[in-house]
Amino acid sequence: MQTAVIQNTVPQGQNALGRARILLASGQVSAALAAILPELQRRADDPALLDVAAMCYWRLDDGPTALALMQVITEGWPKLVDGWTKRAAMAASSGDTDLAASCLRHALALAPTSVSALVALNRISPFPRNGALTRRLHKSLANNELTCAEREMAHNALARIEERTGRYAAAFRHYTAAKAAIDGQYGAEATERRIAGQLSRFDPQVLQGTSGGPRVTFIVGIPRSGTTLVESILARHPEVTTSGESRALAQARQKFGGAAAGWDWLDKATPSMAEATRGWYLQALGQPVEQGGVLVDKMPLNCFDLGFAAWILPQARFVFLQRHPLDVGLSCFTTNFREGNGFSRRLDWIGHLARAVFRSAEDYEAKLGGLFRRQSYRALVDAPEMETRALLDHVGLPFDAACLSSEEGQGLARTASLYQVRRKINRDGLDRWKPYDRHLGPLKDAVGAAWLAKWEQDDAALRQPACAIAVG
């Protein structure tokens, strides 16, 4: 008898299945796949084994194989709702929104009140404000058995529906309710200590004497600042490999330095230790580095650890994205992050983090010099070719026209920018905060009017060459 949950369908092969799930959950994806494949060869009729294998291939960036396995599940066990929703998510990340929408409609035929399926379908085929599917979302909020994550998703989807029709006050109420539905913490004091340690302790002299290692470009900034766009642009270059949002730097940092945010590692920062730590980083990255090519590591909040990255990777370059603080703040508040980013629950927390990130960036810019590039998001969308040429020059690559068509990349999109990266570079993300201006008081108070005015002046100066060319 079929059920709606893949992992509980068939008891056979539980030992291999259990091992594979544990390995997969701990990030040991290749080992998980090796554990599951022999059992799958013996029991190819087990949807639970197929599901874990699909997730392994997916995590290893083999989208076609993962999707093929999910197709086997949905065709062989068509009443499994999880099969349809997972296949839809993979299809959407691969850029096939038609297939994703079809799979979601199958899921909703089996489970009409599935919040996750409704929310995902609304992102692909927006619901009319007074439509039947929108009413289902409203009705779902009356269900006391709804999980916190489902409640957040429902409110967030309803906010987007209201926003599309210009009802910004109603949209903001739903966005606020979405954030209130979930847990998430932000340690302002810990962030202050982290920045104070960087300002007082990090000395670029520690970078002298280290050598070797691959050419890595770190793309950093506040989440939602445009890091995924820059990664997509660079990924189109034939000499670039991307690791996506990897935690490898933080893992290497913790392995070497112990306390995640401390600066005691400087006391034992020798060239030999830099080489050893570089090995830990590359092992955690799990991504082959092409000889002579550039590896892109995009994890926005790696921005606090650029000194450590420069120490273990002397050929590294850094691109720091800056987008208008009110735009990026609103985007963080209105985004349903899959995990982490607890700071995004409150506007004042977002504002505090924004100030901290820019204090860190200013310090690194002064200390790292030419290794560091500050990239204006507005300049990038206003003058994409000129800024792309400058980005490629910064990372040491010749210009390639393919980089101007970032939306044509064939990679899997896994971040909150899933749908944006499939579109041509556009200006839709500029000044989105303005209709919400009267709701952003805590954010504006946290960054401060004087600081915001100075930020706008600095960004305008950063964009001056682009403006001059546009005028000329």
FENCORCOR-V958191 format. One record per residue. N is the residue number from 1. PSI is psi as a letter, one per 20 degrees, with the letter a starting at -180 (* if undefined). D_LAST is the distance of its C-alpha to the last C-alpha in Angstrom with 1 decimal. Layout:
BEGIN
{{N	PSI	D_LAST} {N	PSI	D_LAST}}
END
This chain:
BEGIN
{{1	p	70.3} {2	q	66.6} {3	r	64.9} {4	i	61.4} {5	o	60.8} {6	g	60.4} {7	i	61.6} {8	j	65.0} {9	g	65.8} {10	p	67.9} {11	i	69.9} {12	q	70.2} {13	k	68.5} {14	h	68.0} {15	g	68.3} {16	g	65.6} {17	g	63.5} {18	g	64.0} {19	g	63.1} {20	g	59.9} {21	h	58.9} {22	g	59.5} {23	g	57.5} {24	g	54.6} {25	h	54.6} {26	j	54.5} {27	j	51.5} {28	m	53.7} {29	g	52.4} {30	g	53.6} {31	h	57.0} {32	g	57.2} {33	g	56.5} {34	h	59.1} {35	h	61.6} {36	h	61.1} {37	g	60.9} {38	g	64.6} {39	h	65.8} {40	h	63.4} {41	h	64.8} {42	h	68.3} {43	m	67.2} {44	i	64.4} {45	j	65.7} {46	o	64.8} {47	h	61.6} {48	g	61.4} {49	g	61.2} {50	h	58.6} {51	g	56.6} {52	g	56.6} {53	g	55.8} {54	g	52.8} {55	h	51.5} {56	g	52.0} {57	h	50.0} {58	g	47.3} {59	h	47.0} {60	j	46.9} {61	k	43.9} {62	m	46.0} {63	g	44.9} {64	g	46.6} {65	g	50.0} {66	g	49.8} {67	h	48.9} {68	g	51.7} {69	h	54.2} {70	h	53.2} {71	h	53.7} {72	g	57.2} {73	g	57.9} {74	h	56.7} {75	h	58.6} {76	h	61.7} {77	m	61.9} {78	i	60.0} {79	j	61.3} {80	o	59.7} {81	g	56.9} {82	h	55.4} {83	g	55.0} {84	g	52.9} {85	h	50.7} {86	g	50.1} {87	h	49.3} {88	g	46.8} {89	g	45.1} {90	g	44.9} {91	g	43.6} {92	g	40.9} {93	h	39.8} {94	i	39.7} {95	j	37.5} {96	n	40.3} {97	h	40.2} {98	g	42.6} {99	g	45.3} {100	g	44.7} {101	g	45.2} {102	g	48.3} {103	h	49.8} {104	h	49.3} {105	h	51.0} {106	g	53.9} {107	g	54.0} {108	h	54.1} {109	h	56.8} {110	h	58.9} {111	n	57.9} {112	h	56.5} {113	j	56.0} {114	o	54.1} {115	g	51.4} {116	h	49.4} {117	g	49.4} {118	g	48.5} {119	g	45.6} {120	g	44.3} {121	h	44.6} {122	h	42.7} {123	h	39.7} {124	g	39.8} {125	n	41.0} {126	p	40.4} {127	q	43.5} {128	q	43.8} {129	h	44.6} {130	j	48.1} {131	r	48.8} {132	h	51.8} {133	h	50.0} {134	h	48.4} {135	h	51.9} {136	g	53.2} {137	g	50.7} {138	g	51.9} {139	h	55.4} {140	h	55.0} {141	i	54.4} {142	i	58.0} {143	o	59.3} {144	i	60.7} {145	j	60.8} {146	p	57.0} {147	r	55.7} {148	g	53.2} {149	g	50.6} {150	h	51.3} {151	g	51.2} {152	g	47.8} {153	g	46.5} {154	g	48.0} {155	g	46.5} {156	g	43.0} {157	g	43.1} {158	h	44.3} {159	g	41.5} {160	h	38.9} {161	g	40.8} {162	g	40.7} {163	g	37.0} {164	h	36.2} {165	j	38.0} {166	j	36.3} {167	m	39.5} {168	h	37.9} {169	g	41.0} {170	h	43.2} {171	g	40.8} {172	h	40.7} {173	g	44.5} {174	g	44.7} {175	g	42.2} {176	g	44.3} {177	h	47.5} {178	g	46.1} {179	h	45.5} {180	i	48.9} {181	i	50.6} {182	r	50.0} {183	q	50.9} {184	p	48.4} {185	q	48.4} {186	p	46.0} {187	n	47.3} {188	g	45.3} {189	g	47.7} {190	h	47.4} {191	g	43.6} {192	g	43.9} {193	h	46.4} {194	g	44.2} {195	g	41.2} {196	g	43.6} {197	g	45.0} {198	g	41.6} {199	h	40.6} {200	h	43.9} {201	h	45.0} {202	p	42.1} {203	p	41.7} {204	i	39.5} {205	h	42.4} {206	i	44.1} {207	i	41.5} {208	p	42.9} {209	i	45.5} {210	q	44.5} {211	r	43.3} {212	a	43.2} {213	r	42.3} {214	r	39.7} {215	o	35.9} {216	p	35.4} {217	p	32.2} {218	p	33.0} {219	o	30.7} {220	r	31.6} {221	a	31.0} {222	p	32.6} {223	q	33.7} {224	j	31.4} {225	i	28.3} {226	j	26.8} {227	h	28.9} {228	h	30.1} {229	g	26.6} {230	g	25.8} {231	g	29.3} {232	h	28.7} {233	g	25.5} {234	h	27.3} {235	i	30.5} {236	i	29.0} {237	p	28.8} {238	i	32.0} {239	j	32.8} {240	p	32.7} {241	q	35.7} {242	q	35.7} {243	i	38.6} {244	b	37.4} {245	n	38.5} {246	q	41.2} {247	j	43.5} {248	g	44.2} {249	g	42.7} {250	h	44.6} {251	g	47.8} {252	h	47.5} {253	g	46.9} {254	g	49.9} {255	h	52.1} {256	g	51.4} {257	i	51.0} {258	d	53.3} {259	p	51.9} {260	h	48.7} {261	j	46.7} {262	r	48.6} {263	j	47.6} {264	i	51.1} {265	h	49.8} {266	h	48.5} {267	i	52.1} {268	k	52.8} {269	n	49.4} {270	r	50.6} {271	h	49.0} {272	h	51.8} {273	h	51.3} {274	g	47.5} {275	g	48.5} {276	g	51.0} {277	h	48.7} {278	h	46.0} {279	g	48.7} {280	g	49.4} {281	g	45.8} {282	h	45.5} {283	g	48.8} {284	h	47.7} {285	h	44.5} {286	k	46.5} {287	p	43.5} {288	q	43.8} {289	o	41.1} {290	p	40.1} {291	p	40.7} {292	i	37.4} {293	a	35.4} {294	p	33.8} {295	p	35.6} {296	p	33.7} {297	o	35.7} {298	o	34.2} {299	o	36.4} {300	g	34.4} {301	j	37.0} {302	i	37.5} {303	h	35.0} {304	i	38.1} {305	k	39.5} {306	h	36.7} {307	g	38.9} {308	g	41.7} {309	g	39.5} {310	h	38.2} {311	g	41.8} {312	i	43.2} {313	n	40.1} {314	i	38.8} {315	j	36.2} {316	q	34.8} {317	q	31.2} {318	p	30.2} {319	o	27.3} {320	o	27.6} {321	p	25.9} {322	p	25.1} {323	q	24.8} {324	p	25.2} {325	h	28.9} {326	h	30.0} {327	g	28.4} {328	h	30.1} {329	g	33.2} {330	g	33.6} {331	g	33.0} {332	g	35.7} {333	h	38.1} {334	j	37.7} {335	p	37.9} {336	n	41.3} {337	q	41.3} {338	h	44.0} {339	r	45.2} {340	a	44.5} {341	l	41.9} {342	h	44.6} {343	h	42.2} {344	i	40.6} {345	h	43.7} {346	q	42.9} {347	h	39.7} {348	h	40.9} {349	g	41.5} {350	g	38.0} {351	g	36.7} {352	g	38.9} {353	h	37.8} {354	g	34.1} {355	g	34.8} {356	g	36.9} {357	g	34.4} {358	h	31.6} {359	g	34.2} {360	g	35.1} {361	g	31.5} {362	h	30.8} {363	g	34.0} {364	h	33.3} {365	g	29.8} {366	h	31.5} {367	h	34.4} {368	i	32.9} {369	c	29.9} {370	i	28.0} {371	i	30.1} {372	p	28.4} {373	p	24.9} {374	o	23.9} {375	o	21.8} {376	p	20.2} {377	g	21.1} {378	g	18.4} {379	h	15.7} {380	g	17.6} {381	h	17.8} {382	h	14.2} {383	m	12.8} {384	h	16.1} {385	g	15.4} {386	g	13.6} {387	h	16.3} {388	g	19.0} {389	g	18.4} {390	h	18.7} {391	g	21.8} {392	h	23.4} {393	h	22.9} {394	h	24.5} {395	i	27.5} {396	k	27.9} {397	q	27.1} {398	q	25.2} {399	q	22.5} {400	p	24.2} {401	h	22.5} {402	h	25.4} {403	i	24.0} {404	i	21.4} {405	l	24.4} {406	h	26.2} {407	i	28.1} {408	j	30.0} {409	q	31.7} {410	j	35.5} {411	r	36.5} {412	p	38.5} {413	p	36.8} {414	i	39.1} {415	a	37.2} {416	i	36.6} {417	k	33.3} {418	g	35.4} {419	h	33.8} {420	h	30.2} {421	i	29.9} {422	j	30.9} {423	q	27.9} {424	q	24.4} {425	p	21.9} {426	r	21.3} {427	j	20.7} {428	h	24.3} {429	j	25.2} {430	p	22.9} {431	k	24.7} {432	h	27.9} {433	h	29.8} {434	g	29.2} {435	i	32.0} {436	j	34.3} {437	g	33.5} {438	i	37.0} {439	i	38.6} {440	k	36.7} {441	g	38.6} {442	h	40.2} {443	g	36.9} {444	h	35.2} {445	h	38.3} {446	h	38.5} {447	h	35.0} {448	p	35.2} {449	g	32.9} {450	g	32.0} {451	g	31.2} {452	g	29.0} {453	g	27.0} {454	h	26.5} {455	g	25.6} {456	h	22.8} {457	g	21.5} {458	g	21.8} {459	h	20.0} {460	h	17.1} {461	h	17.0} {462	h	17.4} {463	i	14.3} {464	g	12.1} {465	h	10.5} {466	g	9.8} {467	g	8.5} {468	g	6.0} {469	g	4.9} {470	g	5.5} {471	g	3.8} {472	*	0.0}}
END
